[in-house]
Amino acid sequence: MQAIRQIIETQKLKTLCNIPDNFSSEKVEIIIFPVFSEKTKTAQFNPEQFFGISHLKNTKQMLADMRNEWES
């Protein structure tokens, strides 16, 4: 995803959107991200990408063993 980052004067920004008069900064940082439309495809969740820890058995004992190794 691309983004545009720019620092501009608050007065220039007031021409684009409503800024409260009591806004205390003379300059602001603007970050612009694209809005995704319904046409934009999102990646489908693939559980295979997360395979690896679900097959472990007796995890409490394994964690205890690892902690004991650190103390040794």
Buried (B, 14 or more C-beta within 10 A) or exposed (E): EEEEEEEEEEEEBEEEEEBEEEEEEEEBEEEEEEEEEEEEEEEEEEEEEEEEEEEEEEEEEEEEEEEEEEEE
